[in-house]
Amino acid sequence: QGLCNPPTSGLPAELRAAGACGAMPMAPEAGCQALVGRRRQLHDDGWTNLEGGMPEWELSTFVERLYRRYNGRILRLLDKWRGFWMEGDTEDSAPGADRPGGLVAKWVTEKLEGTGVFLYAAHPSQSDDAKGYDYSGPRWYVTCSEAAMKRYGGRGGAPP
């Protein structure tokens, strides 16, 4: 077992035989090191290259369409309310509402009503050497889960 050949005991036999989910034979040393490097990059940096490029997946295409449709609008709204970026929403109980950026996230989400796209205030940015609650700025995530559920209904958007 190990990084290049993770345990597969929970997988159905047909998936193990097909090499799914890490059920591959131990890779040659160079291939193993490349895999370890990609996993480390994904863990440390939050991204990694896809060797064959982005796979054709309708869900990815759907998310990219939402990005093209709403990204500019979201950025304009964030810029419009820049003076309130460090404010939390003291009246709402939504996840992250009380964090820096929470009030602006609420306002942006209200402007996006009916789209299935929501802005969420995540844990704020902070310098590595910051003390206590000395935040350097808000951090937001955009979710389109509601739009995807509406689009795909009960059938889901299984990966390729």
ZIPELIN-V926744 format. One record per residue. RES is the residue in three letters. D_FIRST is the distance of its C-alpha to the first C-alpha in Angstrom with 2 decimals. Layout:
res & d_first
RES & D_FIRST
RES & D_FIRST
This chain:
res & d_first
GLN & 0.00
GLY & 3.80
LEU & 7.08
CYS & 7.34
ASN & 5.02
PRO & 5.33
PRO & 6.13
THR & 9.33
SER & 11.14
GLY & 13.98
LEU & 14.84
PRO & 17.72
ALA & 17.28
GLU & 19.36
LEU & 17.20
ARG & 13.98
ALA & 16.21
ALA & 17.65
GLY & 14.49
ALA & 15.19
CYS & 13.41
GLY & 10.30
ALA & 10.11
MET & 10.62
PRO & 9.83
MET & 8.42
ALA & 11.46
PRO & 14.02
GLU & 14.23
ALA & 16.97
GLY & 15.41
CYS & 12.22
GLN & 14.71
ALA & 16.76
LEU & 14.11
VAL & 13.37
GLY & 17.18
ARG & 17.84
ARG & 15.64
ARG & 17.35
GLN & 20.68
LEU & 20.27
HIS & 19.54
ASP & 22.22
ASP & 24.82
GLY & 24.39
TRP & 24.33
THR & 22.81
ASN & 24.29
LEU & 23.73
GLU & 23.61
GLY & 25.87
GLY & 27.98
MET & 28.54
PRO & 27.90
GLU & 30.98
TRP & 30.68
GLU & 33.92
LEU & 32.74
SER & 32.09
THR & 35.53
PHE & 37.06
VAL & 35.69
GLU & 36.93
ARG & 40.33
LEU & 40.50
TYR & 39.68
ARG & 42.51
ARG & 44.85
TYR & 44.40
ASN & 42.98
GLY & 46.40
ARG & 48.06
ILE & 45.52
LEU & 45.87
ARG & 49.68
LEU & 49.66
LEU & 47.42
ASP & 49.78
LYS & 52.82
TRP & 51.66
ARG & 50.30
GLY & 52.71
PHE & 50.93
TRP & 47.32
MET & 46.96
GLU & 48.51
GLY & 46.69
ASP & 48.13
THR & 49.67
GLU & 50.85
ASP & 47.75
SER & 44.91
ALA & 42.42
PRO & 38.97
GLY & 39.45
ALA & 43.23
ASP & 44.16
ARG & 42.04
PRO & 43.59
GLY & 43.90
GLY & 44.13
LEU & 47.79
VAL & 47.41
ALA & 44.40
LYS & 46.67
TRP & 49.47
VAL & 47.34
THR & 45.82
GLU & 49.37
LYS & 50.39
LEU & 47.52
GLU & 48.56
GLY & 48.03
THR & 45.43
GLY & 42.31
VAL & 41.24
PHE & 41.01
LEU & 40.75
TYR & 38.93
ALA & 39.34
ALA & 35.98
HIS & 35.64
PRO & 38.08
SER & 37.36
GLN & 37.83
SER & 37.97
ASP & 35.38
ASP & 38.32
ALA & 40.16
LYS & 41.57
GLY & 41.55
TYR & 42.32
ASP & 43.32
TYR & 41.92
SER & 42.35
GLY & 42.38
PRO & 41.15
ARG & 38.01
TRP & 38.08
TYR & 35.76
VAL & 37.14
THR & 35.91
CYS & 37.03
SER & 35.37
GLU & 38.81
ALA & 39.88
ALA & 36.75
MET & 37.24
LYS & 40.87
ARG & 40.10
TYR & 37.48
GLY & 38.85
GLY & 36.94
ARG & 35.14
GLY & 32.61
GLY & 31.24
ALA & 27.96
PRO & 25.96
PRO & 26.31
